[in-house]
C-alpha cells in the first residue's frame, strides 16, 4: 500500500526517476520544469531539503511498495498558520483517486504535524483534473490566481480551512 512520507535524501533517485518518467505528462497541463532542472537536480533537491529543515516548506512523497514515487505533495511558504499546497501524481495512477486521497491525508498532517490552519492551492482553468482534486478534497474557490503563478495561464486560487484532529 502506498505511503505518504516526508521527503529525505534517500528519495533523490526515485524522485528524479518519477520526474523524468512523467515529464511529458506533466508538461501537458503545467509548465515544464526545463532542462536545467534535470541538469542541476542534485543541487535543487539539496536546496529543497534545506528549506524543509528550516521549516519554510514540508515536502512529501507518496511511495509505492517497490520504492518508486507515485506522487509529490508539498506544503510551501509555511507562515502564520498557512501554506500553499502543490502536488503531482504519476500518469499511471492519475484518475484513480490517488491525488484526492493523498491531498486529504496531507491536509490532516498539515493541521496536526505542522499546526497549519489554512491551505491554498492554485489551479489553471484548463487543468480540470487538478480543480477536481481540490474540490473533492474540500477546497473552495477563493478568487482568481495571477497567471504569472501558473505559467501564464489563467486560474483560480482554492482554499481549505483546516480543523486539527483531536
Residue pairs with C-beta under 8 A, 6 or more apart in sequence:
1 65
2 62
2 63
2 64
2 65
2 70
2 98
2 102
3 62
3 63
4 60
4 61
4 62
4 63
4 73
4 102
4 105
4 106
4 109
5 60
5 61
5 63
6 52
6 58
6 59
6 60
7 15
7 48
7 49
7 52
7 59
7 60
7 61
8 49
9 49
11 61
11 63
11 69
12 41
12 42
12 45
14 61
14 63
14 67
14 68
14 69
15 45
15 61
15 69
15 72
16 38
16 41
16 45
17 68
17 69
18 68
18 69
18 70
18 71
18 72
18 90
19 26
19 33
19 37
19 38
19 41
20 38
21 90
22 88
22 90
22 91
23 32
23 33
25 90
25 91
25 94
26 32
26 33
26 88
29 124
29 126
29 127
29 129
29 130
30 88
30 124
30 127
30 150
30 151
31 150
31 151
31 152
37 44
48 57
48 59
49 59
51 57
52 58
52 59
55 78
56 76
56 77
56 78
57 74
57 75
57 76
57 77
57 78
57 83
58 74
58 75
58 78
58 83
58 110
58 113
58 114
59 72
59 74
59 75
60 72
60 73
60 74
60 75
60 106
60 109
61 69
61 71
61 72
61 73
62 69
62 70
62 71
62 72
62 73
62 89
62 98
62 102
63 69
63 70
64 70
69 90
70 89
70 90
70 93
70 98
71 87
71 88
71 89
71 90
71 93
71 98
71 99
71 102
72 86
72 87
72 88
73 85
73 86
73 87
73 102
73 103
73 106
74 85
74 86
74 87
75 83
75 84
75 85
75 106
75 110
75 114
75 116
75 119
76 83
76 84
76 85
76 86
77 83
77 84
78 114
78 116
81 115
81 116
81 117
81 118
82 116
82 117
82 118
82 119
82 120
83 110
83 114
83 116
83 118
83 119
83 120
84 119
84 120
84 121
84 122
85 103
85 106
85 110
85 119
85 120
85 121
86 121
87 99
87 102
87 103
87 106
87 121
87 133
89 98
89 99
89 102
94 129
95 129
99 129
99 133
100 132
100 133
100 136
100 137
103 133
103 134
103 137
104 137
104 138
107 119
107 137
107 138
107 160
107 162
108 165
110 116
110 119
110 162
111 117
111 162
111 163
111 164
111 165
112 164
112 165
116 162
117 161
117 162
118 159
118 160
118 161
118 162
119 139
119 159
119 160
119 162
120 142
120 157
120 158
120 159
121 134
121 139
121 157
121 158
121 159
122 145
122 149
122 150
122 155
122 156
122 157
122 158
123 130
123 131
123 134
123 145
123 150
123 155
123 156
123 158
124 130
124 145
124 150
124 151
124 153
124 154
124 155
125 131
125 153
125 154
125 155
125 156
126 153
127 153
127 155
131 156
131 158
134 158
135 158
137 160
138 160
139 158
139 159
139 160
140 158
140 159
140 160
141 156
141 157
141 158
142 156
142 157
142 158
142 159
143 156
143 157
144 154
144 155
144 156
144 157
145 154
145 155
145 156
145 157
147 153
147 154
147 155
149 155
